[in-house]
């Protein structure tokens, strides 16, 4: 049943307290956190909390949705397999 009271804090996507909780619990700096997801309005909106974001197009979002989105992803990949290949290439280049 509804109490009629609004929550004091919302801890969930795309609200900043979820990132603060990750930082606190893992001691990971915000600059080293990245959200991978398929929804512009939740997953990618977390970029407003200072993290990097990767949009995968294997789910809800279509390419034509991206230009008008209020939050833009740092990287767009077709699917997780493409992201995996991209990460392997980046890591390989770092070791050279």
C-alpha positions in Angstrom: 0.0 0.0 0.0 1.1 3.5 -0.7 2.1 5.7 2.3 1.9 8.9 0.3 5.5 9.7 1.3 8.2 10.2 -1.3 11.5 8.3 -0.8 14.3 10.3 0.8 16.8 8.6 -1.5 16.5 6.5 -4.6 19.3 3.9 -5.0 19.0 2.6 -8.5 19.6 3.5 -12.1 20.1 6.3 -13.1 20.5 7.9 -9.7 23.9 8.9 -8.3 23.6 7.1 -5.0 24.1 3.7 -6.8 27.5 4.9 -8.0 28.3 6.3 -4.6 27.5 2.9 -3.1 29.8 1.1 -5.7 32.6 3.5 -4.9 32.2 3.1 -1.2 31.9 -0.7 -1.2 34.7 -1.4 -3.7 37.0 1.5 -3.1 37.0 2.0 -6.9 37.5 5.6 -8.1 34.6 7.0 -10.2 37.0 7.5 -13.1 37.5 3.7 -13.3 33.8 2.7 -13.3 32.0 2.0 -16.6 28.3 1.1 -17.1 27.5 -1.2 -20.0 23.8 -1.3 -21.0 21.2 -1.1 -23.7 19.0 1.7 -22.3 19.7 5.3 -22.8 17.4 6.6 -20.0 18.8 4.4 -17.3 22.1 2.8 -18.1 23.6 5.6 -20.2 22.0 8.3 -18.0 24.4 7.1 -15.2 27.1 8.9 -17.1 25.8 12.1 -15.4 27.3 10.6 -12.2 30.8 10.9 -13.7 31.3 7.3 -14.9 32.0 6.1 -18.5 29.2 4.5 -20.4 29.0 1.9 -23.2 25.7 1.5 -25.1 25.2 -1.9 -26.7 22.6 -2.0 -29.5 21.6 -5.6 -28.9 18.7 -4.6 -26.7 16.2 -1.8 -26.4 18.0 1.2 -28.0 18.1 1.7 -31.8 20.8 3.7 -33.5 18.3 6.4 -34.5 17.5 7.0 -30.8 21.0 8.1 -29.9 21.2 11.6 -31.4 18.2 12.9 -29.5 19.1 11.3 -26.2 19.8 13.7 -23.3 22.8 11.6 -22.2 25.3 10.4 -24.8 27.3 7.2 -24.4 31.1 7.3 -24.4 31.1 4.3 -26.8 28.5 2.5 -28.9 28.9 -1.2 -29.8 26.6 -3.5 -31.7 26.7 -6.2 -29.0 28.7 -7.7 -26.2 30.8 -9.7 -28.6 31.9 -6.6 -30.4 32.6 -4.9 -27.0 34.7 -7.9 -26.0 36.8 -7.6 -29.2 37.2 -3.9 -28.7 38.4 -4.4 -25.1 40.9 -7.1 -26.2 42.3 -4.8 -28.8 42.6 -1.9 -26.4 44.3 -4.1 -23.8 46.6 -5.6 -26.4 47.7 -2.1 -27.6 48.4 -1.1 -24.0 50.8 -4.0 -23.6 52.8 -3.2 -26.7 
